[in-house]
Amino acid sequence: MKQFHGAFTAIVTPFIDGQVDEQGFVDLIEYQIKSGIHGLVPCGTTGESATLGFDEHKRVVELAVETVAGRVPVIAGTGANNTLEAIEFTESAKESGADAVLSVVPYYNKPSQEGIYQHFKAVAEAVDIPMFLYNVPGRTVINMLPETVARLAKIDNIIGIKEACGSLEQVSDVIRMCPKDFILLSGDDFTSMPTVFVGGKGVISVVSNMLPGPMAQMVEAALDGDIARANELHYKLFPLMKCMFACPSPAPAKQGLQLMNIIRDASPRLPITPVDEPTMAKLKAAMTQLELL
């Protein structure tokens, strides 16, 4: 499963006049691949999956797979807080030809650890496609514990996790408790480099929307054990990483892409609003430092 090692972009979904900008999305994918990204994740949190309609969600995944055309792996976001909806999205992603799916811990419902286990077990048993779990307690309220991940890792097609808990202690426990071939990807740009050094295999990144090449190079250096190079790139990207969450994501990433003339419209969908003036100032300063403006 080494195809799932490296830097994967949690790719934004561009909109024009409130509708999905399909050509803008295609152009963004081409930019990502040309820049050397290792893989793409459409319809994740950064892709505004929570505010995409059912048909839009399925179409964005389909368009991503069509455009990528096998050049890099596509991990389709298919999570939902309704198990039947998660199964439906996962079935659709498989039909579209996605290489794997990313399924988030059910948000808002506040399930128990047993409920989380049964949810993912039901999805995995319903659709035969490689699945990454997605733990992001800052958004879902519930933290999926390493013991639960280890139980789920015994299910054949659950091959890894996007771990966005922000804790290297928890990351280490997941790696320690799960099989050797279980793939842990960082869900936070900030922790991606140290996560690799404790045994992770890469990152699903927000900042790589803007700088896919340097993010891919940083993860490659870390995976190769080149600490000096990985550190250099980590600190080079760090101010821009901080900007990505200076106000609710993905507004800063979209604004940055528009400033780079890679997408035409930075508008997110409500309830996410465009970046405020202080964030815009920070973003422009970080981009100027990186010679992006």
Secondary structure, DSSP 4 states (H G I P E B T S, - for coil): -GGG-EEEEE----EETTEE-HHHHHHHHHHHHHTT-SEEETTSTTTTGGGS-HHHHHHHHHHHHHHHTTSS-BEEE---SSHHHHHHHHHHHHHHT-SEEEEEPPPSS---HHHHHHHHHHHHHHS-S-EEEEE-HHHHSPPPPHHHHHHHTTSTTEEEEEE-S--HHHHHHHHHHS-TT-EEEESSTTTHHHHHHTT--EEEESGGGT-HHHHHHHHHHHHTT-HHHHHHHHHHHHHHHHHTTSSSTTHHHHHHHHHTTSSS-----TTS----HHHHHHHHHHHHHTT--
